[in-house]
């Protein structure tokens, strides 16, 4: 009887143990997870996923499960983290430039962490902050805001590549330009900041109104802009990450970039989120990302690597495929060797008016795009009529004064209806001066 009781007890204990095994296994598996949120391209996220999984398995003898939330461009990702409010569904904010990280830092949604090899990333470059001195965020992949063009299509259209911001306003390019919205793309947002800080607010908003009238359409994001240029559907793409041209040419497309006379460095950065559910794994990832191994996977993901001790010429000899394409794209053996015409960028100002700039563009340009274009086209028509009347020795002084008023109302005040009315009055003055 005792033997039978003992056997029953042993069986019961073993059964309980077997029931608990999945629970323990689940807990062990749950510890080996990490979540990213950010606007980086799929090629980079795929490369980093491959590299970090291999490193984690080799170093810790375990698999790591990686989830990635990619809701959209910088502003959309920032809003996603804001909605989480310190209880995120991810551990790492991966990608986006300095203003996005500064916004999250000021909102109290990041926590400081100094990754290994942090000292290999410069503190600033040409006046642009490259990493946060209190370790809230660090650049892992620098690039420059540029414009793209499809050289094959422009050649067929017999159009020269536009080399400056003002070149883009030339009527010969009307209908051959595309860009996205600043609240959908951090790159476009930064392009607007370049114009605001490089030309002054009044001139910048004037320029943006005129540029919008040149567009064939608005794209849905930076990736969409690149794809439209690659396929030749629209030959010129404004406000693009510099590495997009490198990636497009790597895939065999006739795409080149032109750095405009005023631009900025964008420190594509990474940060640890406040309330990260897998903070320990998050810190391991950050350490790996800035190692030489991690930086190679950044380059293989078609982004430029950030460490100052990296030479693409050396990596090419080591068999890093993208190293050759990086050198061709940059014209130098290391990113930090570039010589570019940068503006004096005020990061604090850009951070402060982040939301304001997005709202102003949306409500004064994008939502009134049709009205904006019809107003400008009417003004241009009347200006042409005045020139013809002038050539015919007609009296045009009053009409000229009125059309100048129409121009001001359109370009500087953004009062499109009033501009159309003034243009119509200028036309009437040609008939009855």
C-alpha positions in Angstrom: 0.0 0.0 0.0 2.9 2.3 0.9 4.6 1.6 -2.4 1.4 2.3 -4.3 1.0 5.6 -2.4 4.6 6.6 -3.1 4.2 5.8 -6.8 1.1 7.9 -7.0 2.9 10.8 -5.3 5.9 10.6 -7.6 3.6 10.6 -10.7 1.8 13.6 -9.4 5.0 15.5 -8.7 6.3 14.7 -12.2 3.0 15.8 -13.7 3.1 19.1 -11.9 6.7 19.6 -13.0 5.8 18.9 -16.6 3.0 21.4 -16.3 5.4 24.1 -15.0 8.0 23.5 -17.7 6.2 25.5 -20.4 5.7 28.4 -17.9 9.4 28.6 -17.1 10.3 28.3 -20.7 7.8 31.1 -21.6 9.4 33.3 -18.9 12.9 32.5 -20.2 11.8 33.3 -23.8 10.1 36.5 -22.7 13.4 37.8 -21.3 15.0 37.5 -24.7 12.9 40.1 -26.6 13.5 43.6 -27.8 11.2 46.0 -29.6 12.1 48.9 -31.9 9.9 51.8 -33.0 11.1 54.2 -35.7 11.1 55.5 -39.3 14.1 53.7 -40.7 13.9 52.0 -44.1 13.1 48.2 -44.3 16.6 47.5 -45.7 18.2 48.8 -42.5 15.8 47.2 -40.1 16.3 43.9 -41.9 20.1 44.2 -41.8 20.2 45.1 -38.1 17.8 42.3 -37.3 20.1 39.8 -39.0 23.2 41.2 -37.4 21.9 41.5 -33.9 20.3 38.1 -33.9 23.6 36.5 -34.9 25.5 38.5 -32.3 23.1 37.6 -29.5 23.1 33.9 -30.4 26.9 33.8 -30.5 27.4 35.9 -27.3 24.6 34.6 -25.1 23.7 31.2 -26.6 20.1 32.2 -27.0 17.7 33.5 -29.6 16.3 37.0 -29.4 12.9 37.9 -30.8 12.8 41.4 -32.4 9.6 43.3 -33.1 9.6 46.5 -35.0 6.8 49.1 -35.1 7.1 51.4 -38.2 4.1 53.7 -38.2 5.4 56.2 -40.6 7.9 59.1 -40.8 9.6 60.9 -38.0 6.5 63.0 -36.9 4.3 59.9 -36.9 6.7 57.9 -34.9 7.1 60.7 -32.4 3.4 60.9 -32.0 3.3 57.1 -31.5 5.7 57.3 -28.6 3.8 60.3 -27.1 0.6 58.2 -27.2 2.3 55.4 -25.2 3.1 58.0 -22.6 6.0 56.2 -20.8 4.5 52.8 -21.1 5.8 51.8 -24.6 5.3 48.7 -26.6 9.0 49.0 -27.7 12.3 49.5 -26.0 14.3 51.5 -28.6 13.5 54.6 -30.6 15.4 53.7 -33.8 16.0 56.4 -36.4 14.9 60.0 -37.0 17.1 63.1 -36.6 18.0 65.3 -33.7 14.8 67.4 -33.5 12.6 64.3 -33.1 14.8 63.0 -30.3 14.9 66.4 -28.6 11.1 66.5 -28.6 10.9 63.1 -27.0 13.6 64.1 -24.5 11.7 67.3 -23.5 8.5 65.2 -23.2 10.3 63.0 -20.7 9.9 59.9 -22.8 13.6 58.9 -23.1 16.1 57.7 -20.5 19.9 58.3 -20.7 22.3 55.6 -21.7 25.9 55.8 -22.8 26.6 52.9 -25.3 30.0 51.4 -25.6 32.1 53.2 -28.1 30.0 56.4 -27.6 33.3 58.4 -27.7 33.8 57.3 -31.3 30.9 59.5 -32.5 31.6 63.2 -32.7 29.8 65.6 -30.3 29.0 68.0 -33.2 29.8 68.7 -36.8 29.6 72.0 -38.6 27.4 73.3 -35.8 25.0 70.4 -35.7 24.6 68.4 -32.5 25.5 64.8 -33.3 24.8 63.3 -29.9 23.3 64.4 -26.6 25.9 65.2 -24.0 23.8 63.7 -21.2 23.4 60.4 -23.2 19.7 60.7 -24.1 20.4 59.9 -27.8 23.3 59.2 -30.1 23.8 59.4 -33.9 24.4 55.9 -35.4 24.0 56.8 -39.1 24.7 60.4 -40.3 23.5 61.8 -43.6 22.8 65.1 -45.4 19.5 66.5 -46.7 19.7 66.5 -50.5 17.6 66.4 -53.7 17.4 63.6 -56.2 17.0 63.4 -59.9 16.7 60.8 -62.6 19.4 61.6 -65.0 18.0 59.5 -67.8 14.6 61.2 -67.7 16.0 64.7 -67.4 18.2 64.1 -70.4 15.2 63.0 -72.4 13.3 66.1 -71.4 16.4 68.2 -72.2 16.4 69.7 -68.7 19.6 70.4 -66.8 19.8 69.1 -63.2 18.7 71.9 -60.7 21.7 72.8 -58.6 20.3 75.3 -56.1 17.0 75.8 -54.2 16.1 78.7 -56.4 16.7 76.6 -59.6 13.7 74.5 -58.6 11.4 77.5 -59.1 12.3 77.8 -62.7 9.1 77.3 -64.8 10.9 74.6 -66.9 10.6 72.2 -64.0 6.9 72.8 -63.3 5.1 69.4 -63.1 8.5 67.5 -62.8 9.0 67.8 -59.1 7.7 65.8 -56.1 8.1 66.0 -52.4 6.1 64.9 -49.3 4.6 66.7 -46.4 6.6 67.8 -43.3 4.2 66.1 -40.9 4.6 62.8 -42.8 8.4 63.0 -43.3 11.1 64.2 -41.0 13.4 64.8 -44.0 10.9 67.3 -45.5 10.4 68.9 -42.1 14.2 69.4 -41.9 14.2 70.8 -45.5 11.7 73.4 -44.3 13.9 74.2 -41.3 16.9 74.6 -43.7 14.8 77.2 -45.7 13.5 78.9 -42.6 16.9 79.2 -41.0 18.9 79.8 -44.2 16.6 82.4 -45.9 14.6 83.8 -43.0 10.9 83.0 -42.2 9.2 85.4 -44.6 11.4 84.4 -47.6 11.1 80.7 -46.7 7.3 80.6 -46.6 7.3 82.6 -49.8 9.6 80.0 -51.4 7.5 77.1 -50.1 4.3 78.5 -51.7 6.1 79.0 -55.0 7.7 75.5 -54.8 4.4 73.8 -54.1 3.0 75.2 -57.3 5.9 73.4 -59.2 4.9 70.0 -57.9 3.4 67.2 -59.9 2.0 65.8 -56.7 2.7 65.3 -53.0 4.2 61.9 -52.2 3.2 59.8 -49.2 6.7 59.8 -47.7 10.5 59.9 -48.5 10.4 56.3 -49.7 7.6 57.1 -52.1 9.5 60.1 -53.4 12.6 58.0 -54.1 10.5 55.3 -55.8 8.8 57.9 -58.1 12.2 59.3 -59.1 13.7 55.8 -59.5 10.9 54.8 -61.9 11.1 58.1 -63.7 7.4 58.9 -63.0 8.6 62.3 -61.6 12.2 63.1 -62.4 13.1 65.4 -59.4 12.6 64.5 -55.8 13.0 67.3 -53.1 14.1 66.7 -49.5 15.7 63.3 -49.6 18.1 61.4 -47.3 21.5 61.4 -49.0 21.9 57.6 -48.9 18.7 57.1 -51.0 20.7 57.9 -54.2 23.4 55.4 -53.1 20.8 52.7 -52.6 19.0 53.5 -55.9 22.2 53.3 -57.9 23.1 50.1 -56.0 19.9 48.7 -57.5 20.8 49.9 -61.0 18.6 53.0 -61.3 20.0 56.2 -62.9 19.5 58.3 -59.8 21.9 61.0 -58.6 21.8 63.4 -55.7 22.6 67.1 -55.7 23.5 68.8 -52.5 21.9 72.3 -52.6 23.9 75.3 -51.5 22.2 75.3 -48.1 21.7 72.0 -46.3 22.3 70.3 -42.9 23.6 67.1 -41.4 20.9 64.8 -40.1 22.2 62.7 -37.3 20.0 59.6 -37.6 19.9 58.7 -34.0 18.9 56.0 -31.5 17.6 56.2 -27.9 16.3 54.1 -25.0 12.6 54.7 -24.3 11.3 55.4 -20.8 9.5 52.4 -19.4 11.2 50.0 -21.8 9.8 46.5 -21.0 13.1 44.9 -22.0 15.6 47.6 -20.9 18.5 45.2 -20.3 18.3 43.8 -23.9 17.8 47.3 -25.2 21.2 48.3 -23.7 22.9 45.3 -25.1 21.5 46.3 -28.6 22.8 49.8 -28.2 26.3 48.6 -27.2 26.3 46.3 -30.3 25.0 49.0 -32.6 28.1 51.1 -32.1 30.6 48.3 -32.3 32.4 47.8 -35.6 30.2 44.8 -36.3 27.1 46.7 -35.7 28.2 49.6 -37.8 29.0 47.3 -40.7 25.4 46.1 -40.6 24.3 49.8 -40.6 26.2 50.3 -43.9 24.9 47.0 -45.3 21.4 48.3 -44.5 22.3 51.2 -46.9 22.9 53.9 -44.3 26.3 55.6 -43.7 28.1 54.5 -40.5 28.8 57.0 -37.7 32.1 56.1 -36.1 35.0 58.4 -36.8 37.5 55.6 -37.1 35.7 53.9 -40.0 37.2 54.0 -43.5 35.0 52.7 -46.3 38.2 51.9 -48.4 39.3 49.5 -45.6 35.8 47.9 -45.4 35.8 47.4 -49.2 38.9 45.4 -48.9 37.3 43.4 -46.1 34.4 42.5 -48.4 31.7 44.8 -47.1 29.6 45.1 -50.3 28.1 48.6 -49.6 31.5 50.2 -48.9 32.3 50.7 -52.6 28.9 52.3 -53.2 29.3 54.5 -50.1 32.6 55.9 -51.5 31.1 56.5 -54.9 28.1 58.3 -53.4 30.2 60.5 -51.0 33.4 60.9 -53.1 35.5 60.4 -49.9 36.6 57.4 -47.9 34.8 58.4 -44.7 31.6 60.3 -44.1 33.2 62.9 -41.8 35.6 63.9 -44.6 32.8 65.5 -46.6 33.1 69.2 -47.4 29.6 70.7 -47.7 28.0 74.1 -47.5 26.0 73.9 -44.2 23.8 76.5 -42.6 24.1 77.5 -39.0 21.4 75.3 -37.6 19.6 76.2 -34.4 18.4 72.9 -33.0 16.6 74.4 -30.0 14.6 76.6 -32.3 13.8 73.7 -34.6 12.6 71.7 -31.6 10.5 74.5 -30.2 8.5 75.0 -33.3 8.3 71.4 -34.5 4.5 71.2 -34.3 4.0 74.8 -35.4 5.8 74.3 -38.7 3.9 71.1 -39.5 0.5 72.8 -38.8 1.4 75.9 -40.8 2.4 73.9 -43.8 -0.7 71.7 -43.6 -3.3 74.5 -43.3 -1.7 77.3 -45.4 -0.2 75.2 -48.3 -1.3 71.6 -48.5 -5.0 72.0 -47.7 -5.2 75.1 -50.0 -3.0 73.6 -52.8 -5.6 73.9 -55.5 -6.5 77.4 -54.6 -2.8 78.3 -54.3 -2.0 77.1 -57.8 -5.0 78.7 -59.5 -4.1 82.0 -57.8 -0.4 81.9 -58.9 -1.4 80.8 -62.5 -3.8 83.8 -62.7 -1.1 86.2 -61.5 1.3 84.8 -64.1 -1.3 85.1 -66.9 -2.0 88.7 -66.1 1.7 89.5 -65.8 2.2 88.1 -69.3 -0.7 90.2 -70.6 0.8 93.3 -69.0 4.1 92.6 -70.8 2.3 92.3 -74.2 0.3 95.5 -73.5 3.6 97.3 -72.6 5.2 96.1 -75.9 2.2 97.7 -77.7 2.9 101.0 -76.0 -0.3 100.8 -73.9 -0.5 102.5 -70.5 0.2 99.9 -67.9 1.4 101.8 -64.8 -1.7 101.2 -62.7 -2.0 97.6 -63.9 1.7 97.0 -62.9 1.1 98.4 -59.4 -2.0 96.2 -58.9 -0.3 93.0 -60.1 2.7 93.7 -57.8 0.1 93.9 -55.0 -1.3 90.6 -56.1 2.2 89.0 -56.0 2.7 90.3 -52.4 -0.6 89.0 -51.2 0.2 85.6 -52.7 3.9 85.2 -51.9 4.3 86.9 -48.5 0.8 87.0 -47.0 -0.6 83.7 -48.2 -4.0 85.5 -49.0 -4.9 83.6 -52.1 -8.4 85.0 -52.7 -7.3 88.6 -52.2 -4.4 87.9 -54.6 -6.8 86.6 -57.3 -9.0 89.7 -56.8 -6.0 92.0 -57.2 -4.9 90.1 -60.3 -8.4 90.4 -61.8 -8.4 94.2 -61.1 -5.0 94.5 -62.8 -6.4 92.8 -65.9 -9.4 95.1 -65.9 -7.0 98.1 -65.7 -5.5 97.0 -69.1 -8.9 97.4 -70.7 -9.9 100.6 -68.9 -6.7 102.1 -67.4 
